[in-house]
Amino acid sequence: MKRDNFSSKFGVIAAAAGSAIGLGNIWKFPYITGQNGGAAFILVYLICIILVGTVVMVSELALGRRAQSNPSGAFKKLKPSSRWNYTGYLAVATSFIILSFYSIIAGWVLSYFHSSITGKLINVAPNELTSYFENLVGNTPMMLFFTLLVIGITAFIVISGIQDGIEKYSKILMPVLLLTLIILIIRSITLDGAVKGLEFLFKPDFSQLTTQSVLEALGHSFYSLSLGMGIIITYGSYIKKEEDLVSLSLKVIAADTIIALMAGIVIFPAVFAYGFEPGAGPSLVFITLPAVFQGMPFGSFFETLFFLLIGIAAITSTISLLEVSVTFITEEFHMSRKKATILLSIGVFLLSIPSTLSFGIWSGVKIFSLSIFDLFDYIASYIFLPLSGILTCIFVGWVWGTKDAFNEISSDGLYPFSGYKVYNTTIKYIAPIAIFIILLYSTNIIKL
């Protein structure tokens, strides 16, 4: 059966950037920036992306395009009669588990969007926003409904295929996301006192940097680009041979980074203008910002627009996460896309139920001192994800071989460039060591 492909370069960039641009950019990046001193942290983050992220991303794209297969099939085709295909299994499992709890957070966002558009959220008193959020996530039936809604929207798009589904809707959603960001930026930077927020974001204070900040930047640079979870390998398999993978990677990384910075420009000027704490942590989006919008002229409108923005970012990521498993099932078990998508969506929803209950009646249930939601996050994000990344680097650098990988990256000489030595050193040594450090830090083996 002939594999579907992206039909245009813009389609590839929109889809790949959509996978990278998610809650990690709009939600996590601003608050970890706030916790780690602003501009100095951003500078370290950019260095990490240049040194590690670019090389790993272009390698995963090359791996997928050369094999023209799902993550497991890619390792199997390039190294037959070996067990390297288990690395592909690990990537697929990682994306599937992440999707189960990521859909829950996306459900919170859709719930907040609904409360914003109906005018309910804007009328919640600032001192009641914390209990509002806690009561919301603890309302299991409502949260299961919004989680199911997220999975349903995702499945609808994925069932339609690459060109008619993922590419088509990415081309619509990404420009809408960008336009929404621009509108919110204009509102945010024109607030009285917004300059302090811009200075926080763009004026480096290296005294705020710690070893922990550097490790946070390194970890987020890897997670933000959707590396290690099979997404980039899967999307690489849909890319035509004549596409320039280096140029494509740089454009995706640039889009991902610019959107993250734009989100910061939306959030920090507003936070400083209204005297809130920039290092508020995960509560920044769901508790601090609703309080900010209440004090803003036309706050209800901009609040609705903001949660629409986060909702779009979340959906573009859930699409790519589900596509990894769908491609794996359709190719390895010769199942139709529609049937695979429906079965996997049911599986994701069922897996999300224990995590949802961990905010409700199962809130007292702890496994290794973690709630079920946190346990799934810990296993997938902090163990499976970096482990998959390390194994992928080892495979490309030492098993498949950097010369073959480099030939695929250059489209067999169609796009020649003189970076082989740097690439060889980075994928063999720097990237796997850096990701191994992420693994040690995120699992608290390295304690600061």
C-alpha positions, 0 to 999 in steps of 0.5 A, a space after each residue: 500500500 502506498 504511503 501518504 506524504 505531506 504535499 507541500 513544504 509549508 504543510 511539513 513545517 506546519 505539522 512538525 511545528 504544530 507537534 513541537 508547539 504545544 502546552 510546553 511552549 505556551 504553559 510550561 516555558 513561561 513559568 519555568 522562565 519565570 522561576 529561573 530568572 528570565 532572559 538569562 535562562 532563555 539564552 541558555 535554552 537557545 544554546 541547548 537547542 542549537 547544540 543538541 536539539 537541532 542535531 537530534 531533530 534532523 537525525 530523527 527526520 533522516 531516520 524516518 525518511 530513509 526507512 519510510 516507516 513507523 518508529 519500530 519499523 524504521 529501526 527494523 528496516 535499517 538494522 534487520 535481525 536485531 533488537 533495535 526495533 524495541 527502541 521504536 516500541 519504547 518511543 511509541 509507548 512514550 507518546 501513547 502514555 504522554 497522550 493519556 495525561 496530556 489530553 487531561 491537561 488539554 481538557 482543563 484548557 477547553 474547560 477554561 475556554 468554555 468558562 471564558 466564552 460563557 463569562 463565568 471565569 471572569 466573574 470568579 473573585 481573584 482570591 477564589 481562583 485557586 479553589 475554582 481550579 481545584 474544584 474543576 480538576 476534581 470534578 471527575 465527570 466534567 473532566 472526563 467529558 472534556 478529555 473525551 472531547 479532546 481525544 474526539 477532536 484529535 481522532 477526527 483529524 487523524 482519521 482523515 490521513 496525512 494530507 486531508 487530515 494532519 496537514 490540512 488542519 495544521 495549515 489552518 490551526 497554526 496561522 490562527 495560533 500565530 494571529 491570536 498570539 499577535 493580538 494578545 501581544 499588542 494588548 499585553 505590551 500596551 499595558 501600563 508597567 509592561 516594560 518591566 515584563 519585557 526587561 525580565 524577559 529580554 535583559 539577562 541577569 546571570 546572577 539568577 542562573 544556577 546549575 539547576 537552571 541550566 539542567 532545566 533549560 537542557 531538559 525543556 529544549 529536548 522535550 519541547 521539540 517532541 524528540 524521543 517520542 517517535 513523532 519526528 521519526 513518524 513525520 520524517 517518514 512522510 517527507 519527500 526525498 527532495 526536501 532539505 531536512 536541515 533547512 526544515 529542522 531549522 524552520 521548525 525549531 525557529 517556529 517553536 522557539 519564536 512561539 515560546 518567546 511570543 507566549 512569554 511576551 503575552 504573559 510577563 508584561 501583563 503579570 508585571 503590569 498587575 503586580 503578580 509573581 512571575 515565578 508562580 509555577 504551573 498555576 501561572 496559566 490557570 490561576 494567576 492569568 485569569 486574575 490578570 485578565 480581570 483587571 484588564 480592559 476587555 478582559 473577558 475577550 482577551 481571556 477567551 482569546 488566550 485560552 483559545 490559543 492554548 487550546 489550539 496549541 494543545 490539539 496540534 500536539 495531541 494530533 502528532 502524539 496519536 499519529 505515532 501509535 496509529 502509524 505503528 498499528 496500521 503498518 505493523 498489524 495491517 489495520 485500517 487507519 480508521 479502525 486503528 484510530 478508533 481503537 487507540 482513542 478508546 485505549 487513550 481515554 481508558 488510560 486517562 481515567 485513573 489519572 483523572 480520578 487522581 484529582 478526585 476520589 483517588 487523590 489519596 492513592 499514592 504509588 512510590 509517593 506519586 499520584 497516578 497522574 504524576 506517576 504516568 508523567 514521571 515514567 513517560 516524561 522523565 524515564 522513557 523519553 530521555 532513554 528513547 532519545 539516548 538510544 536513538 542517538 546511539 543507533 544513528 551514531 554507532 549502528 546505522 552510522 553517521 555517514 549513512 545518516 549524513 547522506 540521508 540528511 543531505 538527500 544523497 548530496 542534493 543539499 551538500 554542506 560541510 558540517 559532517 565533523 560537527 554532526 558526527 561528534 554531536 550525535 555520537 558524544 555530546 547529544 547522548 551525554 547531554 540527554 543522559 544528564 537530563 535523565 539523571 537530573 529528572 529522576 533525582 539521581 543528580 540532586 542539587 
